[in-house]
């Protein structure tokens, strides 16, 4: 197997795997709050307590994946163009 063919095979595998992940699970955990929906802070004794509401995921702890966002955008554009 040549290196170019191996590289193409790896890229296709990664691409189809990610598109399958986006189709099966369109939402992933928020990277800012790590899925909690809020930031963790500590009090003066060093104990963890609930912090501010996460602005990125609006407190849900989930965010839409980039691949699913691109698919939704393309589908919306296609639907708008065929009306």
Rosetta blueprint (number, residue, H / E / L):
1 X L
2 X L
3 X H
4 X H
5 X H
6 X H
7 X H
8 X H
9 X H
10 X H
11 X H
12 X H
13 X H
14 X H
15 X H
16 X H
17 X H
18 X H
19 X H
20 X H
21 X H
22 X H
23 X H
24 X H
25 X L
26 X L
27 X E
28 X E
29 X E
30 X L
31 X L
32 X L
33 X L
34 X L
35 X L
36 X L
37 X L
38 X E
39 X E
40 X E
41 X E
42 X E
43 X L
44 X L
45 X L
46 X L
47 X L
48 X E
49 X E
50 X E
51 X E
52 X E
53 X E
54 X L
55 X L
56 X L
57 X L
58 X L
59 X L
60 X L
61 X L
62 X E
63 X E
64 X E
65 X L
66 X H
67 X H
68 X H
69 X H
70 X H
71 X H
72 X H
73 X H
74 X H
75 X H
76 X H
77 X H
78 X H
79 X H
80 X H
81 X H
82 X L
83 X L
